[in-house]
């Protein structure tokens, strides 16, 4: 029996929201080092989306997604390059809502030019370690779970006038309906970024033990080879 595969890449309006059901690509909310950390409440009302302020200190300059779909399982690697356009050292909160049922395999970020792998631990322990490490001006390398499908990483330091790369890997069982598999990736960066993103690439590789009937995207023009 032949199986059709549907590849769906959605464009979503992006705002900093608290509802765990909202899907959006990773964003980095930054503040001066030593400022109170950003907290996200699961019970807070969803704010009305508003355009970002022109003085957004950290902007997204590159967004690359590489996904391998293998017999109903998606392995997704997201790499985002942020730029601190201020002359100040900042710390930030990285938010990445995930599709339902997805699990994070690993995450890492650049620190003084080197890619350092973060540790996935419980939220309470993460906060305790974070406070201790930030006090000593060191990278926490922490990723904590906040509500269903929402992950938060606290990031320090964000060096002045420099780039910061965050890499996140997750796995997901793809939803199937009548032999059609659907892969969705949220791609909406302009509302929080404030400036156009110079580079955004979504590369999907399909491996299947069954014949593929069709591959298509209802939202974007895609190149299929």
Backbone bond lengths (Angstrom), bond angles and torsions (degrees), N, CA, C in turn:
res aa  C-N    CA-C-N  psi(-1)  N-CA   C-N-CA  omega(-1)  CA-C   N-CA-C  phi
1 X - - - 1.457 - - 1.523 108.96 -
2 X 1.341 116.27 134.08 1.452 121.13 -177.82 1.523 109.75 -86.74
3 X 1.302 116.45 145.42 1.459 122.29 -177.46 1.525 109.42 -118.54
4 X 1.319 116.27 133.18 1.459 119.96 175.46 1.514 109.08 -95.56
5 X 1.318 115.42 147.76 1.448 121.52 -179.27 1.522 109.02 -124.21
6 X 1.323 117.03 127.09 1.462 122.13 178.32 1.510 109.00 -106.06
7 X 1.324 117.12 124.27 1.453 122.07 176.04 1.521 108.45 -103.81
8 X 1.315 116.28 119.99 1.457 120.10 -175.40 1.519 108.87 -120.10
9 X 1.319 117.98 121.93 1.448 122.57 174.31 1.519 107.04 -117.42
10 X 1.340 117.89 113.36 1.453 122.36 -173.49 1.519 111.01 -98.29
11 X 1.321 115.62 142.45 1.454 121.25 169.69 1.522 107.62 -97.73
12 X 1.335 117.38 122.91 1.456 121.57 -178.09 1.516 109.83 -121.55
13 X 1.317 116.47 144.21 1.455 119.59 169.21 1.515 107.94 -68.90
14 X 1.313 117.33 135.20 1.458 121.23 -172.84 1.514 110.72 -116.81
15 X 1.319 115.06 127.61 1.461 121.05 172.46 1.509 107.32 -142.76
16 X 1.310 117.41 158.29 1.461 121.24 177.41 1.519 107.92 -74.17
17 X 1.332 115.56 107.91 1.459 120.56 -176.21 1.513 108.74 -126.89
18 X 1.319 115.33 166.26 1.455 119.50 -174.78 1.508 112.57 -106.80
19 X 1.327 118.24 -16.02 1.456 119.53 -175.52 1.513 110.11 -69.48
20 X 1.349 119.19 126.22 1.457 121.06 -177.67 1.512 112.54 -67.94
21 X 1.341 119.03 -16.14 1.453 120.30 -178.82 1.532 112.09 -79.37
22 X 1.332 117.84 -13.87 1.452 120.83 -176.37 1.516 109.79 -78.97
23 X 1.337 116.11 133.94 1.454 120.25 -179.26 1.523 109.67 -105.52
24 X 1.304 116.52 133.23 1.455 121.55 177.72 1.514 108.18 -158.49
25 X 1.355 116.45 153.14 1.453 118.29 179.18 1.520 109.60 -70.77
26 X 1.324 115.70 170.41 1.453 119.67 -175.34 1.519 112.55 -63.47
27 X 1.315 116.55 138.41 1.446 122.30 175.72 1.517 108.46 -127.93
28 X 1.325 115.25 155.17 1.458 120.86 -179.83 1.519 107.95 -122.66
29 X 1.325 115.97 113.31 1.461 122.66 178.46 1.516 107.25 -98.31
30 X 1.335 117.16 117.23 1.457 121.10 -171.36 1.517 111.42 -113.27
31 X 1.346 115.10 155.29 1.463 122.70 175.26 1.515 107.38 -149.22
32 X 1.323 116.25 165.35 1.454 119.73 176.71 1.519 110.24 -59.49
33 X 1.317 116.42 142.67 1.458 120.58 179.63 1.518 109.91 -57.72
34 X 1.338 114.95 132.68 1.449 120.62 -178.29 1.508 113.66 95.98
35 X 1.355 117.24 -9.30 1.454 120.03 177.07 1.513 109.65 -74.81
36 X 1.350 118.60 157.72 1.462 120.32 178.82 1.518 110.90 -58.07
37 X 1.341 119.25 136.62 1.457 121.77 -178.89 1.517 111.83 -66.88
38 X 1.326 115.10 155.72 1.450 121.02 177.40 1.520 109.29 -75.82
39 X 1.317 117.92 129.46 1.448 122.24 177.74 1.526 109.25 -111.87
40 X 1.311 116.65 143.65 1.460 122.00 179.25 1.513 108.48 -120.29
41 X 1.309 117.45 123.70 1.455 122.45 -178.67 1.510 110.44 -101.16
42 X 1.328 117.18 135.33 1.453 120.92 179.50 1.522 110.94 -72.09
43 X 1.330 118.50 -21.87 1.455 121.17 -175.32 1.525 112.77 -98.88
44 X 1.324 117.50 -4.90 1.454 119.51 -178.41 1.524 110.33 -68.37
45 X 1.343 118.10 145.69 1.467 120.08 179.22 1.518 111.55 -67.80
46 X 1.321 116.68 151.44 1.457 121.71 179.26 1.521 108.86 -74.00
47 X 1.336 119.18 120.19 1.457 120.21 -178.88 1.521 111.94 -74.87
48 X 1.318 115.47 158.44 1.459 119.97 175.30 1.519 108.81 -72.67
49 X 1.367 118.35 129.14 1.465 120.01 -179.38 1.530 111.29 -57.20
50 X 1.321 115.53 133.69 1.455 120.85 177.01 1.514 109.27 -131.45
51 X 1.335 116.89 150.19 1.467 119.27 178.97 1.514 110.83 -61.05
52 X 1.348 117.62 146.18 1.462 120.28 179.97 1.527 110.67 -68.87
53 X 1.309 115.30 157.32 1.453 119.84 177.19 1.522 109.72 -74.92
54 X 1.337 118.21 143.14 1.472 120.97 -179.10 1.519 112.30 -58.36
55 X 1.359 117.42 -26.53 1.460 119.51 -175.79 1.523 112.70 -87.46
56 X 1.329 117.57 19.30 1.465 120.58 177.06 1.529 109.26 -48.18
57 X 1.349 118.97 117.90 1.468 119.57 -172.00 1.523 114.35 -71.48
58 X 1.335 116.91 -31.47 1.462 120.44 -178.64 1.524 108.39 -120.83
59 X 1.331 116.80 128.40 1.454 121.31 -178.37 1.522 109.92 -122.48
60 X 1.313 115.39 154.56 1.464 121.51 178.09 1.521 108.98 -86.86
61 X 1.332 117.72 126.17 1.461 121.38 -178.86 1.525 112.80 -113.35
62 X 1.334 117.84 -12.38 1.459 120.36 179.02 1.509 111.20 -157.50
63 X 1.336 116.88 137.17 1.467 122.15 -177.27 1.523 107.99 -140.53
64 X 1.324 116.30 113.48 1.461 121.36 -178.49 1.514 109.99 -124.34
65 X 1.320 116.19 131.31 1.459 122.73 178.60 1.517 108.76 -122.80
66 X 1.316 116.95 126.25 1.463 121.75 174.83 1.523 107.74 -123.56
67 X 1.321 115.68 118.38 1.465 121.08 -177.62 1.512 110.16 -121.95
68 X 1.323 116.07 136.47 1.463 122.29 173.90 1.523 107.11 -115.28
69 X 1.328 116.55 117.30 1.458 121.74 177.97 1.520 107.48 -100.54
70 X 1.318 114.94 115.45 1.464 120.01 -173.74 1.521 108.71 -127.48
71 X 1.353 115.42 100.76 1.474 121.62 176.82 1.528 111.92 49.83
72 X 1.325 115.92 52.62 1.454 120.18 173.40 1.513 115.91 89.30
73 X 1.341 117.80 -1.42 1.459 121.74 178.22 1.527 108.73 -116.70
74 X 1.316 115.97 130.77 1.460 120.91 177.66 1.525 109.65 -103.59
75 X 1.323 116.22 129.56 1.457 122.53 172.02 1.528 106.72 -113.39
76 X 1.313 116.16 112.94 1.463 121.27 -169.54 1.527 110.11 -117.17
77 X 1.332 115.75 130.56 1.459 122.10 174.50 1.523 108.52 -116.01
78 X 1.316 115.79 121.06 1.461 122.15 -179.75 1.520 108.29 -111.44
79 X 1.323 116.10 127.86 1.466 120.13 176.06 1.520 108.60 -126.05
80 X 1.319 116.17 122.04 1.451 121.86 -179.81 1.524 109.61 -123.24
81 X 1.326 115.23 133.28 1.457 121.64 179.41 1.523 108.01 -108.89
82 X 1.327 116.24 118.57 1.457 122.69 178.65 1.525 109.38 -106.59
83 X 1.336 115.32 152.01 1.464 119.68 179.56 1.523 109.76 -126.32
84 X 1.325 115.09 126.44 1.465 121.92 174.10 1.524 107.42 -84.55
85 X 1.327 116.46 107.42 1.454 119.13 -176.47 1.522 112.74 -94.48
86 X 1.319 116.23 17.79 1.462 120.15 174.60 1.528 109.57 -107.28
87 X 1.305 115.03 168.45 1.457 120.57 175.95 1.513 112.40 -93.37
88 X 1.353 116.65 18.03 1.462 121.26 -176.95 1.529 110.27 -116.08
89 X 1.316 115.44 149.30 1.460 119.92 172.14 1.524 109.09 -77.81
90 X 1.325 116.13 131.26 1.450 121.29 -175.37 1.514 110.33 -121.24
91 X 1.336 115.43 162.07 1.449 121.62 166.03 1.519 106.71 -124.03
92 X 1.325 117.06 158.45 1.451 118.30 -173.96 1.516 113.39 -150.65
93 X 1.319 113.94 173.34 1.460 122.78 176.00 1.519 107.64 -120.60
94 X 1.324 115.98 122.44 1.458 121.82 179.65 1.523 108.39 -99.52
95 X 1.322 116.92 125.14 1.456 122.69 -178.46 1.517 109.79 -116.56
96 X 1.328 115.95 132.66 1.461 120.18 177.90 1.527 109.86 -142.29
97 X 1.338 117.54 99.57 1.463 119.90 174.10 1.530 110.06 -71.68
98 X 1.323 115.65 137.86 1.460 121.48 -176.78 1.525 110.83 -111.19
99 X 1.326 116.91 156.06 1.472 119.51 173.10 1.523 110.61 -60.68
100 X 1.310 116.11 153.51 1.459 120.43 179.80 1.527 110.23 -60.45
101 X 1.317 116.12 133.03 1.455 120.77 179.28 1.511 114.25 88.74
102 X 1.343 118.49 -5.13 1.460 121.00 -179.76 1.522 110.43 -80.46
103 X 1.325 115.90 148.00 1.459 121.80 177.82 1.522 109.25 -128.57
104 X 1.316 116.42 139.35 1.453 121.44 179.92 1.523 109.83 -79.70
105 X 1.316 116.19 128.48 1.459 121.22 177.98 1.527 110.80 -89.11
106 X 1.332 116.66 -41.68 1.460 120.01 178.72 1.522 109.28 -167.56
107 X 1.317 115.88 162.69 1.460 120.73 173.23 1.515 108.31 -147.42
108 X 1.312 115.83 155.34 1.457 121.00 -179.65 1.520 109.20 -153.05
109 X 1.336 115.89 164.18 1.461 121.29 179.07 1.520 108.89 -150.45
110 X 1.329 115.37 157.83 1.457 119.19 178.57 1.517 109.71 -79.97
111 X 1.320 113.90 141.92 1.468 121.07 177.09 1.514 107.53 -141.09
112 X 1.336 115.99 110.97 1.459 122.38 -177.55 1.530 111.04 53.72
113 X 1.335 115.58 43.99 1.459 121.05 174.52 1.507 115.33 86.89
114 X 1.342 119.25 -3.18 1.460 121.89 -179.74 1.527 110.04 -117.77
115 X 1.344 115.72 144.12 1.454 120.52 177.60 1.524 109.10 -83.24
116 X 1.324 116.57 117.93 1.461 122.82 -176.90 1.527 108.30 -111.60
117 X 1.336 116.55 129.28 1.456 120.21 -179.48 1.517 110.35 -80.11
118 X 1.336 115.19 133.95 1.455 120.74 178.95 1.508 111.19 -87.10
119 X 1.316 114.83 167.51 1.457 121.76 -179.10 1.528 109.04 -112.24
120 X 1.316 116.61 135.95 1.457 121.65 178.59 1.525 108.02 -94.96
121 X 1.322 116.83 113.79 1.458 120.68 -176.76 1.527 109.55 -137.76
122 X 1.321 116.28 175.70 1.453 121.20 -178.84 1.526 110.85 -69.02
123 X 1.347 115.85 151.93 1.460 121.59 -172.06 1.530 112.78 -61.48
124 X 1.337 117.98 -45.72 1.464 120.32 -177.54 1.522 111.09 -62.08
125 X 1.310 115.97 -43.72 1.462 120.03 178.98 1.522 110.23 -66.45
126 X 1.334 116.27 -37.26 1.458 120.25 -179.82 1.524 111.17 -61.45
127 X 1.328 116.13 -44.87 1.458 119.37 -179.05 1.533 111.54 -62.88
128 X 1.340 115.61 -41.30 1.464 119.85 -179.46 1.531 110.91 -63.54
129 X 1.338 115.92 -46.50 1.459 119.50 -179.40 1.524 110.70 -67.35
130 X 1.334 116.10 -38.22 1.460 120.37 -178.69 1.529 111.48 -59.37
131 X 1.320 115.82 -47.96 1.467 118.96 -179.83 1.522 110.82 -58.94
132 X 1.317 116.01 -41.76 1.461 120.43 -178.15 1.520 111.43 -65.87
133 X 1.340 116.34 -43.88 1.466 119.89 -174.74 1.522 111.55 -73.82
134 X 1.330 116.75 -41.77 1.462 119.20 -179.92 1.519 110.64 -61.49
135 X 1.317 116.48 -33.93 1.459 120.10 176.97 1.525 110.73 -59.90
136 X 1.322 116.14 -33.27 1.467 120.62 179.65 1.521 112.00 -94.83
137 X 1.349 117.06 10.25 1.470 121.92 176.48 1.525 111.89 62.08
138 X 1.328 115.84 45.01 1.463 119.45 178.16 1.518 109.79 -125.12
139 X 1.342 115.83 159.61 1.462 121.57 -178.09 1.521 110.78 -75.00
140 X 1.313 118.67 128.71 1.463 119.29 -178.06 1.514 114.14 -74.90
141 X 1.319 117.97 -33.58 1.456 119.57 -178.00 1.509 112.74 56.11
142 X 1.315 117.58 45.32 1.455 121.48 -176.05 1.527 110.45 -118.10
143 X 1.301 115.26 142.40 1.453 121.20 174.26 1.509 107.20 -132.99
144 X 1.311 117.36 125.69 1.448 119.22 -174.88 1.519 111.11 -127.86
145 X 1.307 114.24 149.78 1.457 122.04 -178.19 1.515 110.70 -84.16
146 X 1.328 116.22 129.98 1.465 120.74 179.80 1.518 108.77 -132.24
147 X 1.310 117.51 93.41 1.453 120.25 179.89 1.515 110.50 78.61
148 X 1.302 115.30 174.89 1.460 120.16 -176.90 1.523 110.85 -67.19
149 X 1.306 116.72 118.10 1.444 121.30 173.25 1.509 116.31 76.23
150 X 1.333 119.23 5.79 1.462 120.07 -179.46 1.515 110.04 -113.49
151 X 1.323 116.54 124.36 1.453 121.76 178.29 1.526 109.54 -112.11
152 X 1.329 114.72 147.66 1.460 120.43 179.79 1.520 109.04 -132.19
153 X 1.305 116.03 130.94 1.459 121.47 174.87 1.513 108.50 -119.73
154 X 1.303 117.28 130.82 1.456 120.99 175.10 1.524 108.60 -92.57
155 X 1.317 115.44 129.12 1.461 121.29 -167.24 1.521 110.15 -118.12
156 X 1.340 116.38 127.32 1.467 122.08 178.04 1.518 108.44 -160.49
157 X 1.322 119.78 136.63 1.457 126.09 -2.24 1.534 111.24 -92.13
158 X 1.333 116.12 156.08 1.457 122.41 168.34 1.521 104.90 -105.16
159 X 1.317 116.64 103.49 1.455 121.55 -169.82 1.528 111.25 -69.72
160 X 1.341 117.01 149.33 1.470 120.33 -178.15 1.521 112.20 -65.07
161 X 1.335 115.93 138.62 1.468 122.73 177.09 1.531 112.22 51.47
162 X 1.332 116.41 40.32 1.459 120.17 -175.34 1.526 109.65 -138.85
163 X 1.347 114.95 164.88 1.463 121.72 178.40 1.524 110.84 -93.59
164 X 1.318 115.07 151.05 1.458 122.48 175.07 1.524 107.75 -133.13
165 X 1.324 116.95 125.41 1.461 121.55 179.52 1.519 109.88 -106.09
166 X 1.331 115.80 130.55 1.458 121.94 175.52 1.522 107.97 -118.50
167 X 1.324 116.38 129.30 1.462 122.19 -178.77 1.530 108.81 -121.76
168 X 1.312 115.63 128.15 1.462 122.02 -176.88 1.522 109.14 -128.90
169 X 1.331 116.22 133.01 1.464 121.01 177.80 1.521 109.08 -120.96
170 X 1.336 115.99 130.39 1.456 119.05 176.91 1.522 110.65 -140.61
171 X 1.317 114.94 161.87 1.466 122.51 179.31 1.514 109.49 -122.49
172 X 1.329 115.43 149.00 1.457 119.95 -176.46 1.525 109.70 -150.13
173 X 1.325 116.28 138.33 1.458 121.01 169.94 1.526 107.44 -82.48
174 X 1.325 117.45 122.50 1.461 121.15 -175.11 1.527 110.89 -76.23
175 X 1.331 117.29 136.13 1.470 119.78 176.09 1.522 110.40 -66.47
176 X 1.331 116.35 143.47 1.463 121.76 -177.29 1.523 109.62 -129.01
177 X 1.312 115.54 138.45 1.459 121.79 178.95 1.523 108.80 -140.32
178 X 1.324 116.39 112.24 1.477 122.45 178.08 1.521 111.75 54.06
179 X 1.325 116.10 42.84 1.459 120.10 176.68 1.515 114.77 84.21
180 X 1.333 117.63 1.70 1.459 121.60 178.78 1.520 109.87 -105.14
181 X 1.322 116.21 122.88 1.464 121.91 177.03 1.526 109.00 -95.20
182 X 1.323 115.31 141.67 1.465 119.69 -177.98 1.522 110.31 -123.16
183 X 1.324 115.22 127.42 1.468 121.42 174.86 1.527 108.29 -116.03
184 X 1.313 116.02 123.45 1.459 121.92 178.95 1.516 109.68 -117.88
185 X 1.319 115.37 137.71 1.459 119.70 169.92 1.529 108.45 -133.97
186 X 1.323 117.41 124.97 1.467 120.18 -179.87 1.524 110.62 -74.35
187 X 1.293 116.89 131.57 1.455 120.51 -178.80 1.523 108.25 -136.30
188 X 1.329 116.06 94.08 1.453 120.32 179.30 1.506 109.45 -152.11
189 X 1.323 117.71 101.67 1.461 120.39 -172.10 1.519 112.97 -117.57
190 X 1.338 118.29 -16.86 1.460 119.43 -167.89 1.522 113.17 -68.78
191 X 1.328 118.92 -34.22 1.466 120.07 -172.52 1.532 111.69 -70.68
192 X 1.331 117.95 -32.92 1.459 119.33 178.24 1.522 111.36 -92.35
193 X 1.338 117.30 -22.92 1.451 120.15 -173.28 1.520 112.17 -78.96
194 X 1.332 117.00 -38.73 1.449 120.11 178.91 1.514 113.99 86.95
195 X 1.327 117.43 -21.02 1.461 121.94 177.47 1.528 108.30 -134.43
196 X 1.343 117.78 156.08 1.467 119.47 177.53 1.528 111.42 -59.85
197 X 1.337 116.10 143.47 1.463 121.24 177.28 1.531 108.26 -84.08
198 X 1.331 118.83 119.06 1.465 120.47 -175.22 1.523 114.08 -61.54
199 X 1.343 117.06 -32.23 1.468 119.42 -174.86 1.520 110.23 -142.60
200 X 1.348 116.10 126.07 1.462 121.73 175.14 1.524 108.10 -142.60
201 X 1.337 116.08 120.71 1.462 121.29 -174.88 1.520 109.40 -132.64
202 X 1.333 116.64 132.19 1.460 122.30 173.09 1.525 107.79 -120.73
203 X 1.326 115.93 116.02 1.462 122.42 -176.91 1.526 108.22 -119.12
204 X 1.337 116.85 118.10 1.463 121.66 -176.92 1.520 109.63 -118.81
205 X 1.318 115.77 128.42 1.471 121.91 177.22 1.526 108.47 -113.73
206 X 1.314 116.07 131.75 1.468 120.88 -178.02 1.524 109.63 -112.07
207 X 1.325 115.63 127.53 1.454 122.08 174.12 1.523 107.82 -124.48
208 X 1.330 117.71 125.54 1.457 120.34 -175.15 1.516 110.51 -143.76
209 X 1.316 116.25 140.65 1.461 121.20 175.37 1.525 111.07 -82.20
210 X 1.345 116.29 -8.56 1.451 121.17 177.32 1.524 110.02 -113.29
211 X 1.316 116.45 155.73 1.453 120.44 179.29 1.521 110.86 -64.92
212 X 1.333 115.47 143.03 1.453 121.20 177.86 1.527 109.47 -95.32
213 X 1.320 115.15 131.37 1.465 119.44 179.94 1.519 111.19 -87.67
214 X 1.318 117.32 -41.75 1.457 120.88 -178.21 1.513 110.11 -157.12
215 X 1.321 115.75 149.14 1.462 122.71 173.03 1.523 106.46 -131.24
216 X 1.328 117.96 122.82 1.461 119.01 -176.73 1.524 110.32 -154.64
217 X 1.319 115.11 163.50 1.453 122.71 175.15 1.518 108.37 -127.21
218 X 1.327 118.80 124.39 1.459 120.97 178.87 1.526 113.48 -79.63
219 X 1.331 118.58 -8.24 1.467 120.54 -174.07 1.519 114.31 -113.66
220 X 1.330 118.35 -23.91 1.463 121.26 -175.19 1.527 110.51 -136.41
221 X 1.312 115.31 154.07 1.458 120.74 167.19 1.523 107.62 -75.14
222 X 1.314 116.62 128.26 1.463 120.13 -179.51 1.512 109.80 -125.42
223 X 1.312 114.87 153.11 1.464 121.28 175.73 1.507 107.94 -101.09
224 X 1.327 117.26 122.73 1.464 123.02 -177.27 1.522 108.65 -114.80
225 X 1.319 116.06 127.97 1.460 120.41 177.46 1.527 108.51 -127.71
